């Protein structure tokens, strides 16, 4: 069992290990916190962490946007920010991204309606986070840990001299 903060913390580290920019890693962590807090499946987070990172291609027109391509860890925050800036609709090119984009929006309190791959503002109720311990499948947790480990400083005498780990002296 894990706390929502532990889930978010490890997802943020895993995202950094996967090469996700810091701000987007924080956004993914907040989305994982939300999904865990509403009791949703967390495997889409794992899939997002494993998705290739090609450039994002989005077309902007008046108050609508069309996502042509891009990884959901970049697309989700862009769609959320567009809605915050007053855009009314967004159309996604990839159905696999729809649940995560919906989670990014909901995590930031954006109510939404879906018609196929088109999202629009809505007056629907957003599920509230319930603060509780959550279970994360071992397979997902292992992938998150492996990705997070890519950010760790390699163990060496030089790294310990620089203060990594407990260092060479214990001054407690």
HELIX and SHEET records of a PDB file:
HELIX    1   1 UNK A    4  UNK A   17  1                                  14    
HELIX    2   2 UNK A   22  UNK A   37  1                                  16    
HELIX    3   3 UNK A   43  UNK A   50  1                                   8    
HELIX    4   4 UNK A   72  UNK A   84  1                                  13    
HELIX    5   5 UNK A   95  UNK A   97  5                                   3    
HELIX    6   6 UNK A   98  UNK A  107  1                                  10    
HELIX    7   7 UNK A  138  UNK A  149  1                                  12    
HELIX    8   8 UNK A  157  UNK A  161  1                                   5    
SHEET    1   A 5 UNK A  57  UNK A  61  0                                        
SHEET    2   A 5 UNK A  64  UNK A  69 -1                                        
SHEET    3   A 5 UNK A  89  UNK A  91  1                                        
SHEET    4   A 5 UNK A 118  UNK A 121 -1                                        
SHEET    5   A 5 UNK A 112  UNK A 115 -1                                        
END                                                                             
